[in-house]
Amino acid sequence: MADGLFAPGRRPWVLAGLAAVLLAGGFVVWRSLSPRESTDDAQVAGHVSPVAARVSGPVVAIRVQDNQAVKAGDVLVEIDPRDYQLAVEKAQADLASAQAAARAARTGVPIMSTTSRSELKAAESGTANAAAMLKAAEREVDASKAKVEAAKARREEAAANATRAAQDLARLKTLVDKDEISKQMYDAAVATDASARAAVANADAAIAEADADYQIAEAKHVQAGGALTQAQAQATAAGTAPQQIALTEARAVSADAQVQQAQAALDQAKLNLERTTVRAAADGIVSKRTVEVGQVVQAGQPLLAVTSLADVWVVANFKETQLNAMRPGQPAEVSVDAYGGRRYRGHVDSIAAATGATFSLLPPDNATGNFVKVVQRVPVKIVLDPGQGTADVLRPGLSVTATVFAR
């Protein structure tokens, strides 16, 4: 039989089988004798995505059941959208109003610019005309005043002539009564006296006329002064044209800002309306559903969770005395308690930067006189190798025994 087993035709196959057995035995011996660190303080971990309401309102529909598989983007919960639809319509109306106001404000900028410049030029021209009119009125006042003075001088001259004529007539009357002068000479004196009185009357009339002209000139002067003051006030008001233009432009900019604000409010209203439909953020299994139809939820209130089974890993809490030879990249093996110790291959991904106690809610305070040294544990992340069907069986939170092979 031995000759038959090691016959020339069968010898290569036998040698290959023996080599495989030797290799397998050597691997088993090497694994059993190689340095390793193990801990049963280890659990399966995974991504658990909490799903919370982003807006408040009554729940009108729940589209998933407990432990149902969902894809990213699937509808999970629907909140009553009517209030948010009304908010969108109001925001649209506000945006339309703001856009109309902005168009009107932008249209007013060139109109205000043209009008203000025209008013400024007109005011400057009116001021110049009023100043010229005032100067002309001043000259007319001066001329009328001189005319009054001249009329008064002529009246004084006429009054002096009338006095002299009256005195001459009185002397000649005495002489004519004594027949010392001729009647003709006396009549001439009477005529001269009448002419002198008429000249006085004419001089009084001329004074009155000149005084009336003076009063008219004074009135024109006062009117011209008022016109100049008014023109100067208009010029001062028109001089604020740059400020008025700047104010109009500022109003246009403010109107544009209000349009942007209204657009932002509309976008926010549309976003709130969109958020009434709660969707899954990632693939996974629906877990921890706490919401019911008709329940009034508030923004930020948890509704359910989506647990991802496609990407799980193991968090093993090794004692600090076990980390001496442990490094990222070392092979590891985990045994799952829930499946009779089923084993999965993996490797060390990383070692935590602090002990688990450091991140606890109440970290220990050893700054006391009663110090008891406690061996600390450090979380080590073990990533499972692909192709082992972990998504079908492993669930976050399962207890495992982790072994790291240090070499």
C-alpha positions as CSV (number, residue, x, y, z in Angstrom):
1,M,0.0,0.0,0.0
2,A,2.9,2.3,0.8
3,D,4.3,1.6,-2.6
4,G,0.9,2.4,-4.1
5,L,0.6,5.7,-2.0
6,F,4.0,6.9,-3.1
7,A,3.7,5.6,-6.6
8,P,5.4,7.8,-9.2
9,G,2.1,9.1,-10.5
10,R,0.7,10.0,-7.1
11,R,3.9,11.3,-5.5
12,P,3.4,15.1,-6.4
13,W,-0.1,15.2,-5.0
14,V,0.9,13.5,-1.8
15,L,3.8,15.9,-1.3
16,A,1.5,18.8,-1.9
17,G,-1.0,17.5,0.6
18,L,1.7,17.0,3.2
19,A,3.0,20.5,2.6
20,A,-0.5,22.0,3.1
21,V,-1.0,20.0,6.3
22,L,2.4,21.2,7.6
23,L,1.6,24.8,6.7
24,A,-1.8,24.7,8.4
25,G,-0.3,23.1,11.5
26,G,2.5,25.6,11.5
27,F,0.0,28.5,11.3
28,V,-2.0,27.1,14.1
29,V,1.1,26.6,16.3
30,W,2.2,30.1,15.4
31,R,-1.1,31.7,16.2
32,S,-1.3,29.8,19.5
33,L,2.2,30.7,20.5
34,S,2.3,34.3,19.1
35,P,2.0,37.2,21.6
36,R,-1.6,38.5,21.8
37,E,-3.9,40.7,24.0
38,S,-7.5,39.9,24.6
39,T,-10.5,41.5,26.3
40,D,-14.1,40.7,26.7
41,D,-14.9,44.4,27.4
42,A,-15.7,45.1,23.8
43,Q,-18.8,45.9,21.8
44,V,-19.9,46.3,18.2
45,A,-20.3,50.0,17.2
46,G,-21.9,51.7,14.2
47,H,-23.4,54.8,12.9
48,V,-26.7,55.7,14.5
49,S,-28.3,58.7,12.9
50,P,-30.9,60.4,15.0
51,V,-33.8,61.9,13.1
52,A,-35.4,65.0,14.6
53,A,-38.1,67.4,13.5
54,R,-36.7,70.6,12.0
55,V,-40.1,72.4,12.2
56,S,-43.0,72.2,14.6
57,G,-46.5,71.0,13.9
58,P,-48.8,68.0,14.0
59,V,-47.7,64.7,12.4
60,V,-50.1,63.7,9.6
61,A,-48.4,60.6,8.4
62,I,-45.6,58.0,9.3
63,R,-44.3,56.2,6.2
64,V,-42.0,53.6,8.0
65,Q,-42.3,50.9,10.5
66,D,-40.0,49.7,13.3
67,N,-36.9,47.8,12.0
68,Q,-37.7,48.7,8.4
69,A,-34.8,49.1,6.0
70,V,-34.7,52.6,4.3
71,K,-32.5,54.3,1.8
72,A,-31.1,57.9,2.0
73,G,-33.9,60.3,0.9
74,D,-36.8,58.0,1.7
75,V,-39.8,59.8,3.4
76,L,-40.0,58.9,7.1
77,V,-42.5,61.3,8.6
78,E,-44.8,64.0,7.3
79,I,-45.8,67.1,9.3
80,D,-48.8,69.2,8.5
81,P,-47.6,71.7,5.8
82,R,-50.5,74.1,5.6
83,D,-49.1,76.8,8.0
84,Y,-45.8,76.7,6.1
85,Q,-47.6,76.9,2.7
86,L,-49.3,80.1,3.9
87,A,-45.9,81.4,5.1
88,V,-44.5,80.8,1.6
89,E,-47.4,82.7,0.0
90,K,-47.0,85.6,2.4
91,A,-43.2,85.7,1.8
92,Q,-43.9,85.7,-2.0
93,A,-46.2,88.7,-1.6
94,D,-43.7,90.6,0.6
95,L,-41.0,89.9,-2.0
96,A,-43.2,91.3,-4.8
97,S,-44.0,94.4,-2.8
98,A,-40.3,94.9,-2.0
99,Q,-39.3,94.5,-5.6
100,A,-41.9,97.1,-6.7
101,A,-40.7,99.5,-4.1
102,A,-37.1,98.9,-5.2
103,R,-38.0,99.6,-8.9
104,A,-39.8,102.8,-7.9
105,A,-36.8,103.9,-5.8
106,R,-34.3,103.2,-8.6
107,T,-36.5,105.1,-11.0
108,G,-36.6,108.1,-8.7
109,V,-32.8,108.5,-8.7
110,P,-32.3,109.9,-12.2
111,I,-35.5,112.0,-11.8
112,M,-34.3,113.5,-8.6
113,S,-30.9,114.1,-10.1
114,T,-32.3,116.0,-13.1
115,T,-34.9,117.9,-11.1
116,S,-32.4,119.0,-8.4
117,R,-29.8,120.2,-10.9
118,S,-32.5,122.1,-12.9
119,E,-33.8,123.7,-9.7
120,L,-30.2,124.7,-8.7
121,K,-29.6,126.4,-12.1
122,A,-33.0,128.1,-11.9
123,A,-32.3,129.3,-8.4
124,E,-28.9,130.6,-9.3
125,S,-30.4,132.5,-12.3
126,G,-33.2,133.8,-10.2
127,T,-30.8,135.0,-7.5
128,A,-28.8,136.9,-10.2
129,N,-31.9,138.5,-11.7
130,A,-33.2,139.5,-8.2
131,A,-29.8,141.0,-7.4
132,A,-29.9,143.0,-10.7
133,M,-33.5,144.1,-9.9
134,L,-32.4,145.2,-6.5
135,K,-29.6,147.3,-7.8
136,A,-31.9,148.9,-10.4
137,A,-34.4,149.6,-7.6
138,E,-31.7,151.2,-5.5
139,R,-30.7,153.4,-8.5
140,E,-34.4,154.4,-9.0
141,V,-34.7,155.2,-5.3
142,D,-31.6,157.4,-5.5
143,A,-33.0,159.1,-8.6
144,S,-36.4,159.7,-7.1
145,K,-34.8,161.0,-3.9
146,A,-32.8,163.5,-6.0
147,K,-35.9,164.4,-7.9
148,V,-37.7,165.2,-4.6
149,E,-34.7,167.3,-3.4
150,A,-34.7,169.2,-6.7
151,A,-38.4,169.8,-6.5
152,K,-38.1,171.1,-3.0
153,A,-35.3,173.5,-4.1
154,R,-37.4,174.8,-7.0
155,R,-40.3,175.2,-4.6
156,E,-38.1,177.3,-2.3
157,E,-37.1,179.4,-5.2
158,A,-40.7,179.8,-6.3
159,A,-41.7,180.7,-2.8
160,A,-39.0,183.3,-2.6
161,N,-40.1,184.8,-5.9
162,A,-43.7,184.8,-4.7
163,T,-42.7,186.6,-1.6
164,R,-40.8,189.2,-3.5
165,A,-43.7,189.6,-6.0
166,A,-46.2,190.1,-3.1
167,Q,-44.0,192.7,-1.5
168,D,-43.5,194.5,-4.8
169,L,-47.3,194.4,-5.4
170,A,-47.9,195.8,-1.9
171,R,-45.5,198.7,-2.5
172,L,-46.9,199.4,-6.0
173,K,-50.5,199.4,-4.7
174,T,-49.7,202.3,-2.4
175,L,-48.1,204.2,-5.3
176,V,-50.9,203.4,-7.7
177,D,-53.4,204.7,-5.1
178,K,-51.4,208.0,-5.1
179,D,-51.2,208.0,-8.9
180,E,-47.4,207.9,-8.7
181,I,-47.1,205.0,-11.1
182,S,-49.1,204.0,-14.0
183,K,-51.9,201.5,-14.0
184,Q,-50.1,199.4,-16.5
185,M,-47.1,199.0,-14.1
186,Y,-49.4,198.0,-11.3
187,D,-51.2,195.4,-13.5
188,A,-47.8,194.0,-14.4
189,A,-47.0,193.6,-10.7
190,V,-50.3,191.9,-10.1
191,A,-49.6,189.5,-13.0
192,T,-46.1,188.8,-11.6
193,D,-47.5,188.1,-8.2
194,A,-50.1,185.7,-9.6
195,S,-47.5,184.0,-11.7
196,A,-45.2,183.6,-8.6
197,R,-48.1,182.0,-6.6
198,A,-48.8,179.7,-9.5
199,A,-45.1,178.7,-9.6
200,V,-45.3,177.9,-5.9
201,A,-48.4,175.8,-6.5
202,N,-46.6,174.0,-9.4
203,A,-43.5,173.5,-7.2
204,D,-45.8,171.9,-4.5
205,A,-47.3,169.6,-7.2
206,A,-43.9,168.7,-8.5
207,I,-42.8,167.9,-4.9
208,A,-45.9,165.7,-4.4
209,E,-45.2,164.0,-7.7
210,A,-41.5,163.4,-6.9
211,D,-42.4,162.2,-3.4
212,A,-45.0,159.7,-5.0
213,D,-42.3,158.5,-7.4
214,Y,-39.9,158.1,-4.4
215,Q,-42.5,156.1,-2.5
216,I,-43.0,153.9,-5.6
217,A,-39.3,153.4,-5.9
218,E,-39.0,152.6,-2.2
219,A,-41.7,150.0,-2.6
220,K,-40.0,148.5,-5.7
221,H,-36.7,148.4,-3.6
222,V,-38.4,146.6,-0.8
223,Q,-40.0,144.2,-3.3
224,A,-36.7,143.6,-5.0
225,G,-35.1,143.0,-1.6
226,G,-37.8,140.4,-0.8
227,A,-37.4,138.8,-4.2
228,L,-33.6,138.5,-3.6
229,T,-34.1,137.0,-0.2
230,Q,-36.6,134.5,-1.6
231,A,-34.2,133.7,-4.5
232,Q,-31.3,133.2,-2.1
233,A,-33.5,130.9,0.1
234,Q,-34.4,128.9,-3.0
235,A,-30.8,128.8,-4.0
236,T,-29.9,127.6,-0.6
237,A,-32.5,124.9,-0.8
238,A,-31.5,124.0,-4.3
239,G,-27.9,123.8,-3.1
240,T,-28.8,120.7,-1.1
241,A,-29.2,118.8,-4.5
242,P,-26.2,116.6,-3.9
243,Q,-27.5,115.6,-0.5
244,Q,-31.0,115.0,-1.9
245,I,-29.5,112.8,-4.7
246,A,-27.5,110.9,-2.1
247,L,-30.6,110.4,0.0
248,T,-32.5,109.1,-3.0
249,E,-29.7,106.7,-3.9
250,A,-29.5,105.6,-0.3
251,R,-33.3,104.9,-0.3
252,A,-32.8,102.9,-3.5
253,V,-30.0,100.8,-1.9
254,S,-32.2,100.3,1.2
255,A,-35.0,99.1,-1.1
256,D,-32.6,96.7,-2.8
257,A,-31.6,95.4,0.7
258,Q,-35.3,95.0,1.6
259,V,-35.7,92.9,-1.6
260,Q,-32.8,90.7,-0.5
261,Q,-34.3,90.4,3.0
262,A,-37.7,89.4,1.5
263,Q,-35.9,86.9,-0.8
264,A,-34.2,85.4,2.2
265,A,-37.5,85.2,4.1
266,L,-39.1,83.4,1.1
267,D,-36.1,81.0,0.9
268,Q,-36.5,80.3,4.7
269,A,-40.3,79.8,4.3
270,K,-39.7,77.3,1.4
271,L,-37.0,75.5,3.4
272,N,-39.4,75.2,6.4
273,L,-42.1,73.9,4.0
274,E,-39.6,71.4,2.6
275,R,-38.7,70.3,6.2
276,T,-42.3,69.3,6.9
277,T,-41.3,66.1,5.0
278,V,-38.7,64.3,7.1
279,R,-36.4,62.1,5.1
280,A,-33.7,59.6,5.9
281,A,-30.2,61.1,5.8
282,A,-28.5,57.7,5.3
283,D,-29.2,54.1,4.5
284,G,-30.0,51.9,7.5
285,I,-32.7,50.4,9.7
286,V,-35.4,52.4,11.4
287,S,-34.9,52.2,15.2
288,K,-36.2,53.8,18.3
289,R,-39.4,55.2,16.7
290,T,-41.2,57.5,19.3
291,V,-43.5,59.5,17.1
292,E,-47.2,58.8,16.4
293,V,-49.7,60.2,14.0
294,G,-51.5,63.3,15.4
295,Q,-48.6,64.1,17.8
296,V,-47.6,67.8,17.9
297,V,-43.8,67.8,17.6
298,Q,-41.5,70.7,18.2
299,A,-38.4,71.7,16.3
300,G,-35.4,69.6,17.5
301,Q,-37.6,66.9,19.0
302,P,-36.3,63.3,18.3
303,L,-38.6,61.2,16.2
304,L,-36.6,58.0,15.4
305,A,-33.1,56.8,14.6
306,V,-31.6,55.2,11.5
307,T,-29.0,52.6,12.3
308,S,-26.4,51.8,9.6
309,L,-25.4,48.2,9.4
310,A,-23.1,48.5,6.3
311,D,-20.3,50.1,8.3
312,V,-19.7,48.5,11.8
313,W,-16.6,48.2,13.8
314,V,-15.6,47.1,17.3
315,V,-14.6,49.2,20.2
316,A,-12.5,47.1,22.6
317,N,-11.5,48.5,26.0
318,F,-8.1,47.2,26.8
319,K,-6.3,47.6,30.1
320,E,-3.6,50.2,30.0
321,T,-1.1,47.4,30.8
322,Q,-2.0,45.7,27.5
323,L,-1.1,48.6,25.2
324,N,2.7,48.2,25.4
325,A,3.1,46.3,22.1
326,M,-0.2,47.3,20.5
327,R,0.0,49.4,17.3
328,P,-2.4,50.4,14.5
329,G,-2.4,47.9,11.6
330,Q,-1.9,44.8,13.7
331,P,-4.3,41.9,12.9
332,A,-7.1,41.2,15.2
333,E,-9.9,38.7,15.7
334,V,-13.3,39.2,17.4
335,S,-15.6,36.5,18.7
336,V,-19.3,37.5,18.8
337,D,-21.2,36.2,21.9
338,A,-24.6,36.4,20.2
339,Y,-23.7,33.8,17.5
340,G,-21.9,31.2,19.6
341,G,-18.5,32.7,19.3
342,R,-18.5,33.2,15.6
343,R,-15.2,34.8,14.6
344,Y,-14.4,37.7,12.3
345,R,-11.1,39.0,11.1
346,G,-10.0,42.6,11.4
347,H,-7.2,44.9,12.3
348,V,-6.4,47.7,14.7
349,D,-7.5,51.0,13.2
350,S,-6.6,53.4,16.0
351,I,-6.1,53.8,19.7
352,A,-8.0,56.4,21.6
353,A,-6.2,59.5,22.8
354,A,-7.5,59.2,26.4
355,T,-8.9,56.6,28.7
356,G,-12.6,55.9,28.8
357,A,-12.9,57.4,32.3
358,T,-11.7,60.7,31.0
359,F,-14.7,61.0,28.8
360,S,-17.2,59.8,31.3
361,L,-19.9,62.1,32.7
362,L,-18.3,62.2,36.1
363,P,-14.5,61.7,35.6
364,P,-12.7,60.4,38.7
365,D,-11.0,62.9,40.9
366,N,-7.8,61.3,42.4
367,A,-6.7,64.6,44.1
368,T,-7.7,63.2,47.5
369,G,-5.9,61.7,50.4
370,N,-7.7,58.4,49.9
371,F,-6.2,57.4,46.6
372,V,-6.7,53.9,45.3
373,K,-5.0,53.0,42.1
374,V,-7.3,51.5,39.5
375,V,-6.2,50.1,36.2
376,Q,-7.6,52.2,33.4
377,R,-9.0,51.0,30.1
378,V,-8.3,52.6,26.8
379,P,-10.7,52.2,23.8
380,V,-9.2,50.6,20.7
381,K,-11.0,50.7,17.4
382,I,-10.9,47.5,15.4
383,V,-12.1,47.6,11.8
384,L,-13.4,44.3,10.4
385,D,-12.1,43.1,7.1
386,P,-14.6,43.3,4.2
387,G,-16.3,40.3,2.6
388,Q,-17.3,38.5,5.9
389,G,-21.1,39.4,5.7
390,T,-21.0,41.5,8.8
391,A,-24.0,43.6,7.6
392,D,-26.3,40.6,7.9
393,V,-25.6,39.7,11.5
394,L,-23.7,42.3,13.5
395,R,-25.7,45.0,15.3
396,P,-24.2,47.9,17.2
397,G,-24.0,47.2,20.9
398,L,-23.4,43.4,20.7
399,S,-20.8,42.1,23.1
400,V,-17.7,40.5,21.6
401,T,-14.3,39.2,22.7
402,A,-11.5,41.0,20.9
403,T,-8.0,39.6,20.4
404,V,-5.1,41.6,19.0
405,F,-2.1,39.7,17.7
406,A,1.1,41.7,18.5
407,R,4.1,40.8,16.3
